[in-house]
Amino acid sequence: MGLRHREHAIEGVQFHPEFDAAAIRHYIDMREADLLKEGCDMAGIRATVCDTPESASLLEKFVQYCRKR
């Protein structure tokens, strides 16, 4: 998630690089009952989970971006 204020020089992002595929699968497992009540396709959700090794570099890139502004 990212945001930029319309009038002020305020920008931000939210991400969780510490959440690898195993952590996300565990979270999905813990929330399965609620997700099923909401009509979610559990197999479809689980099929989208994968590791994102790029996430480790996101914070560094964001810091570099902020320093340039």
N, C-alpha and C positions, 0 to 999 in steps of 0.2 A: 504494500500500500504506500502510496506517495501523496504528498500534498504540497500546495503552494498557496500562500495567502494572496488574495487579489490586490491588496493595497500596500502591504508591508513586505520587506525582504525576509520572509520567513518560509523556509522549506523544511520538509522532513520526510523520512521514510520509516516504515516499520517492516522488519523481517526477522526471522529467527533462524540464523544459520546453524544453531545448535540442534535444531530439529532434523535429524536424519530420517531415513525411511523407516527404520525400526521404531523411532519415537512416534512418528505419525501413525504407523500401524497400531501401536499400543493405544494411542489416543482414540483412534477409530474404534478399536475393540472396546474401550471403556465407555464410549458413547453410542455403541451399536443399538441398544434398546431405544434410546431417544431418536436416533436417526431413522430407525425402522418406523417408529410412530409418525414421523414426518413424511414417510413414503419414499425414503431414499433407497436407491439401488446399491446395496452394500457391495455386491460383486463389482459393479461399475466404479464405485469409489475406490475400492481396494486396488483395482486394476490401474488406477492413475498414479499410485504411490511409487515413487522412485527416488533414489539418491540424487542430489544435485551438488556435485562437487564444486560447481561454479560459485555456490553460496559463500564459500570461504573467502573469495576475493571481493565480494560485494562491499563489505565494510571498508576495506582499504580503498576501493574506487570511490566510494561515497566521501571518505575523508579527503581524498585528493581533490574531488570536485568542490567540496566546501572551502578548501584552502585557496582555491583559485578565484572564488567569488568575492 
